[in-house]
């Protein structure tokens, strides 16, 4: 991971001093870097980490960083991991252009080294992430989201990138496409569990994620605990609480009341059970591999995804 940090910074280098200033800031305020870890551990399942593995991990992190930069602009968010966001420090125009630059670097990293198999994965992933975000925005307007639509949104928005990590990890050390597909499924299930866990934080009064309680409701995001609670609610309650999301989503009293309704309806317990089912599906795939250090570590990463406190 230390070697990766150097290579990742190198992959962002530019001749434009403003860009270098922003990318230095990105490196110093980086998150858990969970996604590159998935790339390296999956690479180790099929062989030894090599330069292609490092390029694949850098491509993933470039895409992930670009989407976070663009998300902060779209969400008008001025904080990211308790640091000021790029758009807060350098305004929206520069933030959008930096995000575009990072995406272009991810594509160039693959074409410059003729990693066309990785380019195919990355291109598909960028498309799916954009589709997932747009689908969520469309549904936030209509508030007609079902469980099936929710699962499709989180698959595209979140799980597709973790699936890409696992697929790229295998492709960097093996030409076995069936194995790459298998680990892509492992990444998808892991990513689904990861996002459901993230959505649960919205209902916890003492989360340390740095995400204010009820923020999804205020942004009219319909997540699994709320979807389930509304599904089993009486017609009167459903109408009342949908109206809270639609018209009173900034009213703290109504939002607090809605959070209480979701908890009492078993929305959190239901979401936790679905999250654990996805975790089990991922574990079942992992169990088909012979024991190794990489397999054990991937198992620990999978447990961390649903047990994390932030």
C-alpha positions as CSV (number, residue, x, y, z in Angstrom):
1,X,0.0,0.0,0.0
2,X,2.9,2.4,0.7
3,X,4.3,1.7,-2.8
4,X,0.8,2.1,-4.2
5,X,0.5,5.6,-2.7
6,X,3.6,6.7,-4.6
7,X,2.4,5.2,-7.8
8,X,-1.1,6.7,-7.4
9,X,0.4,10.2,-6.9
10,X,2.6,9.7,-9.9
11,X,-0.5,8.7,-12.0
12,X,-2.1,12.1,-11.2
13,X,1.0,14.2,-12.0
14,X,0.5,17.1,-14.4
15,X,2.5,20.0,-15.8
16,X,-0.2,22.4,-14.6
17,X,0.8,23.7,-11.1
18,X,-2.9,24.3,-10.0
19,X,-3.7,20.7,-10.8
20,X,-0.6,19.5,-8.9
21,X,-1.7,21.6,-5.9
22,X,-5.2,20.0,-6.0
23,X,-3.9,16.4,-6.5
24,X,-1.4,16.8,-3.6
25,X,-4.4,17.9,-1.4
26,X,-6.3,14.8,-2.6
27,X,-3.4,12.5,-1.6
28,X,-3.1,14.0,1.9
29,X,-6.9,13.8,2.6
30,X,-7.4,10.2,1.2
31,X,-9.8,7.8,2.8
32,X,-9.4,4.2,3.9
33,X,-8.2,3.1,0.4
34,X,-10.3,0.0,0.7
35,X,-10.7,-0.4,-3.1
36,X,-7.0,-0.8,-3.9
37,X,-6.8,-3.4,-1.2
38,X,-9.5,-5.4,-2.9
39,X,-7.5,-5.2,-6.2
40,X,-4.2,-6.4,-4.5
41,X,-5.9,-9.2,-2.5
42,X,-7.8,-10.5,-5.6
43,X,-4.6,-10.3,-7.6
44,X,-2.9,-12.5,-5.0
45,X,-5.7,-15.1,-5.2
46,X,-4.6,-15.8,-8.8
47,X,-0.9,-15.0,-8.7
48,X,1.6,-12.3,-7.6
49,X,1.0,-8.5,-7.5
50,X,2.7,-6.9,-10.5
51,X,2.9,-3.6,-12.3
52,X,-0.4,-4.3,-14.0
53,X,-2.0,-4.8,-10.5
54,X,-0.7,-1.4,-9.5
55,X,-2.0,0.3,-12.6
56,X,-5.4,-1.4,-12.1
57,X,-5.5,-0.2,-8.5
58,X,-4.5,3.4,-9.6
59,X,-7.2,3.4,-12.2
60,X,-9.9,2.3,-9.7
61,X,-8.7,5.0,-7.2
62,X,-8.7,7.7,-9.9
63,X,-12.3,6.8,-10.8
64,X,-13.4,6.7,-7.2
65,X,-11.7,10.1,-6.4
66,X,-13.2,11.7,-9.6
67,X,-16.7,10.6,-8.6
68,X,-16.3,11.9,-5.0
69,X,-15.1,15.3,-6.4
70,X,-18.1,15.4,-8.8
71,X,-20.5,14.2,-6.1
72,X,-19.5,17.1,-3.8
73,X,-20.3,19.6,-6.6
74,X,-23.7,17.9,-7.3
75,X,-24.6,17.7,-3.6
76,X,-23.2,21.2,-2.9
77,X,-21.2,19.6,-0.1
78,X,-18.3,21.6,1.4
79,X,-16.9,18.9,3.7
80,X,-15.4,15.5,2.8
81,X,-14.0,13.2,5.6
82,X,-13.9,16.3,7.9
83,X,-11.7,18.2,5.4
84,X,-12.9,21.0,3.1
85,X,-14.0,19.5,-0.2
86,X,-12.3,20.6,-3.5
87,X,-15.3,22.7,-4.5
88,X,-15.2,24.5,-1.2
89,X,-11.5,25.4,-1.6
90,X,-11.3,25.9,-5.4
91,X,-15.0,26.4,-6.5
92,X,-17.2,24.3,-8.7
93,X,-15.6,24.9,-12.1
94,X,-12.2,23.8,-11.0
95,X,-13.6,20.8,-9.1
96,X,-15.6,19.6,-12.2
97,X,-12.5,20.0,-14.4
98,X,-10.3,18.1,-11.8
99,X,-12.8,15.3,-11.8
100,X,-12.7,15.2,-15.6
101,X,-8.9,15.2,-15.5
102,X,-8.8,12.2,-13.1
103,X,-11.2,10.2,-15.2
104,X,-9.1,10.9,-18.3
105,X,-6.0,9.8,-16.5
106,X,-7.7,6.5,-15.5
107,X,-8.4,5.8,-19.2
108,X,-4.9,6.9,-20.4
109,X,-3.3,4.7,-17.8
110,X,-4.8,1.7,-19.5
111,X,-4.3,2.7,-23.1
112,X,-0.7,3.9,-22.6
113,X,0.2,0.3,-21.4
114,X,-2.3,-1.5,-23.8
115,X,-4.3,-2.9,-20.8
116,X,-7.4,-3.1,-23.0
117,X,-9.0,-5.7,-20.8
118,X,-8.8,-3.3,-17.8
119,X,-10.0,-0.4,-20.0
120,X,-13.2,-2.5,-20.9
121,X,-13.9,-3.0,-17.1
122,X,-13.2,0.7,-16.3
123,X,-15.4,2.1,-19.2
124,X,-18.3,-0.2,-18.2
125,X,-17.9,0.9,-14.5
126,X,-17.9,4.6,-15.3
127,X,-21.1,4.2,-17.4
128,X,-22.9,2.2,-14.7
129,X,-22.0,4.6,-11.9
130,X,-23.4,7.5,-13.9
131,X,-26.6,5.6,-14.7
132,X,-27.0,4.7,-11.0
133,X,-26.7,8.3,-9.9
134,X,-29.1,9.5,-12.6
135,X,-31.6,6.7,-11.7
136,X,-31.5,7.8,-8.0
137,X,-32.0,11.5,-9.0
138,X,-35.0,10.5,-11.1
139,X,-36.6,8.5,-8.3
140,X,-35.9,11.2,-5.8
141,X,-38.3,13.4,-7.8
142,X,-41.1,10.8,-8.1
143,X,-40.5,8.9,-4.8
144,X,-41.9,5.8,-6.5
145,X,-38.9,3.6,-5.6
146,X,-39.4,-0.2,-5.0
147,X,-36.9,-2.6,-3.4
148,X,-35.9,-3.9,-6.9
149,X,-35.1,-0.3,-8.1
150,X,-33.2,0.4,-4.9
151,X,-31.0,-2.7,-5.4
152,X,-30.4,-1.7,-9.0
153,X,-29.4,1.8,-7.9
154,X,-26.9,0.6,-5.3
155,X,-25.5,-2.1,-7.6
156,X,-24.7,0.6,-10.2
157,X,-23.7,3.4,-7.8
158,X,-21.5,1.5,-5.3
159,X,-21.2,-2.2,-5.9
160,X,-20.1,-1.9,-9.6
161,X,-16.8,-0.2,-8.5
162,X,-16.0,-2.8,-5.8
163,X,-16.9,-5.5,-8.4
164,X,-14.4,-3.8,-10.8
165,X,-11.7,-3.9,-8.1
166,X,-12.1,-7.7,-7.8
167,X,-12.3,-8.3,-11.6
168,X,-9.3,-6.1,-12.3
169,X,-7.3,-7.8,-9.5
170,X,-7.8,-11.2,-11.2
171,X,-7.2,-9.9,-14.7
172,X,-3.9,-8.3,-13.6
173,X,-2.4,-11.7,-12.7
174,X,-4.5,-14.2,-14.7
175,X,-6.2,-14.6,-18.1
176,X,-9.0,-16.8,-16.6
177,X,-12.1,-14.9,-17.6
178,X,-14.4,-17.3,-15.6
179,X,-12.4,-16.6,-12.5
180,X,-12.6,-12.8,-13.1
181,X,-16.4,-13.1,-13.5
182,X,-16.6,-15.1,-10.3
183,X,-14.7,-12.5,-8.3
184,X,-16.7,-9.7,-10.0
185,X,-19.8,-11.4,-8.4
186,X,-18.0,-11.5,-5.0
187,X,-17.3,-7.8,-5.4
188,X,-20.9,-7.0,-6.3
189,X,-22.3,-8.8,-3.2
190,X,-19.7,-7.1,-1.0
191,X,-20.5,-3.7,-2.5
192,X,-24.3,-4.2,-2.0
193,X,-23.6,-5.0,1.7
194,X,-21.3,-2.0,1.9
195,X,-24.0,0.4,0.6
196,X,-26.8,-1.0,2.8
197,X,-24.5,-0.5,5.8
198,X,-23.9,3.1,4.7
199,X,-27.6,3.7,4.4
200,X,-28.2,2.4,8.0
201,X,-25.9,5.1,9.3
202,X,-28.7,7.6,8.4
203,X,-30.8,6.2,11.2
204,X,-28.2,5.9,14.0
205,X,-28.1,8.8,16.4
206,X,-24.5,8.3,17.3
207,X,-22.7,7.5,14.0
208,X,-19.1,8.7,13.7
209,X,-19.1,8.6,9.9
210,X,-19.4,12.4,9.8
211,X,-22.7,12.0,8.1
212,X,-25.6,13.9,9.8
213,X,-28.5,11.8,10.9
214,X,-31.4,12.0,8.5
215,X,-29.3,13.5,5.7
216,X,-30.7,10.9,3.1
217,X,-34.2,11.8,4.0
218,X,-33.4,15.5,3.7
219,X,-32.0,14.7,0.2
220,X,-35.1,12.7,-0.6
221,X,-33.1,9.5,-1.0
222,X,-35.3,6.5,-0.4
223,X,-33.1,3.8,1.1
224,X,-33.9,0.2,2.2
225,X,-35.0,0.7,5.8
226,X,-37.6,3.4,4.7
227,X,-38.7,1.5,1.6
228,X,-39.5,-1.6,3.7
229,X,-41.3,0.5,6.4
230,X,-43.5,2.2,3.8
231,X,-44.2,-1.2,2.1
232,X,-45.8,-2.7,5.2
233,X,-47.4,0.6,6.5
234,X,-51.1,1.4,6.4
235,X,-52.3,3.5,3.6
236,X,-52.7,6.5,5.9
237,X,-49.2,6.2,7.4
238,X,-47.6,5.6,4.0
239,X,-49.2,8.8,2.6
240,X,-48.2,10.8,5.7
241,X,-44.6,9.7,5.7
242,X,-44.2,10.0,2.0
243,X,-45.4,13.6,2.4
244,X,-42.7,14.1,5.0
245,X,-40.0,13.1,2.5
246,X,-41.6,15.1,-0.3
247,X,-42.6,18.4,1.5
248,X,-41.2,18.4,5.0
249,X,-37.8,16.8,4.5
250,X,-36.1,19.8,6.1
251,X,-38.4,19.9,9.1
252,X,-36.3,18.4,11.9
253,X,-39.3,17.4,13.9
254,X,-41.0,15.5,11.0
255,X,-37.7,13.9,10.0
256,X,-37.1,12.7,13.6
257,X,-40.7,11.3,13.6
258,X,-40.0,9.5,10.3
259,X,-36.8,7.9,11.7
260,X,-38.8,6.7,14.7
261,X,-41.4,5.2,12.4
262,X,-38.8,3.3,10.4
263,X,-37.2,1.9,13.5
264,X,-40.6,0.8,15.0
265,X,-41.6,-0.8,11.7
266,X,-38.6,-3.1,11.7
267,X,-37.0,-1.3,8.8
268,X,-33.5,-1.4,10.3
269,X,-33.7,-5.1,11.2
270,X,-34.9,-5.9,7.7
271,X,-32.1,-4.0,6.1
272,X,-29.5,-5.7,8.4
273,X,-30.9,-9.1,7.4
274,X,-30.6,-8.3,3.7
275,X,-27.1,-6.9,4.2
276,X,-26.0,-10.1,6.0
277,X,-27.6,-12.2,3.2
278,X,-25.3,-10.4,0.7
279,X,-22.3,-10.9,3.0
280,X,-23.1,-14.7,3.1
281,X,-23.3,-14.8,-0.8
282,X,-19.9,-13.2,-1.0
283,X,-18.5,-15.7,1.7
284,X,-19.9,-18.6,-0.3
285,X,-17.9,-17.6,-3.3
286,X,-14.7,-17.1,-1.2
287,X,-15.1,-20.6,0.3
288,X,-14.6,-22.1,-3.2
289,X,-11.0,-21.0,-3.1
290,X,-8.2,-23.0,-1.3
291,X,-6.9,-21.5,2.0
292,X,-4.4,-18.7,1.6
293,X,-3.4,-15.4,3.2
294,X,-5.2,-13.5,0.5
295,X,-8.4,-15.5,1.1
296,X,-8.3,-14.9,4.9
297,X,-7.7,-11.2,4.3
298,X,-10.6,-10.9,1.9
299,X,-12.8,-12.6,4.5
300,X,-11.7,-10.0,7.1
301,X,-12.4,-7.2,4.6
302,X,-15.9,-8.6,4.0
303,X,-16.5,-8.7,7.8
304,X,-15.2,-5.1,8.1
305,X,-17.7,-3.9,5.5
306,X,-20.7,-4.7,7.6
307,X,-19.2,-4.2,11.1
308,X,-17.5,-0.9,10.5
309,X,-18.5,2.1,12.6
310,X,-17.8,4.7,9.9
